[in-house]
């Protein structure tokens, strides 16, 4: 028969083992989340650097245009800092690209439905204002969602046919 002290010691040992086990699981989860955040930071920074290079804008010039310090922008590009939505919007303005694009890269917004090439084409059209691009992207996404909802089992990408107009009778035209 166990003494009360032995019973308590056994219970404490059991609780400690469970706590250690849970702590290990929590530590693994935290490490995985930290890795994911680090990956997102480096992706958005890499994307900003690519866009800046494509636009042939210097780091200093973009920092000035966006209203951030040169070292801060450098840290964002290297994935050492996670910029806020406001900073991303200012950087997007400085790069003359859609803020939504940077929000998606940073994981703030979900990616749009539809063909990425179509979305990229709309975003890259210099003849459209940012407002027009946003409206077109919203319409495009709505049409894609409606099409997918109407044909959940269909894998066809052929456009839907519009029925031909029925000829009017003489009574309808009068």
MOZI-V967143 format. One record per pair of residues at least 24 apart in sequence whose ideal C-beta (glycine too) atoms are under 7 Angstrom apart, sorted by sequence separation. I is the first residue (numbers start at 0). J is the second residue. If there is no record, write none. Layout:
i=I j=J
i=I j=J
This chain:
i=65 j=89
i=65 j=90
i=97 j=122
i=111 j=136
i=113 j=139
i=113 j=140
i=47 j=75
i=48 j=76
i=65 j=93
i=112 j=140
i=47 j=76
i=61 j=90
i=64 j=93
i=111 j=140
i=113 j=143
i=44 j=75
i=112 j=143
i=44 j=76
i=61 j=93
i=97 j=129
i=112 j=144
i=44 j=77
i=61 j=94
i=44 j=78
i=99 j=133
i=97 j=132
i=41 j=78
i=40 j=78
i=56 j=94
i=54 j=94
i=37 j=78
i=40 j=81
i=54 j=95
i=47 j=90
i=51 j=94
i=50 j=94
i=50 j=96
i=43 j=101
i=46 j=104
i=43 j=104
i=42 j=104
i=43 j=105
i=39 j=105
i=39 j=106
